[in-house]
Amino acid sequence: MEKLANLEALPPFGFTVSNPDFRDVGSTCIAERRAIEMLDEGASRTSFMTFGDRGRMECVSAEGSVLFGPIDQTVRGTP
């Protein structure tokens, strides 16, 4: 007998959008940022997110059109 997990959709944070000019525009992934720092400087300076930290992102086209509404999340613990 098979059992299937009842999975829920995950939040959008956690994906990577790499840019060739990341040193000028930044990174969208903390792990990517840390890896770049390790390669460039020998150690990472950026910490991972902790409880209470807030992440917010918006997606705007080159012409300035908003592609979807802002995503605003706060890291919380399990009650």
Summary of the structure (lengths in Angstrom):
residues: 79
radius of gyration: 16.6
end to end distance: 33.4
largest distance: 53.6
contacts: 118
relative contact order: 0.16
helix: 20%
strand: 20%
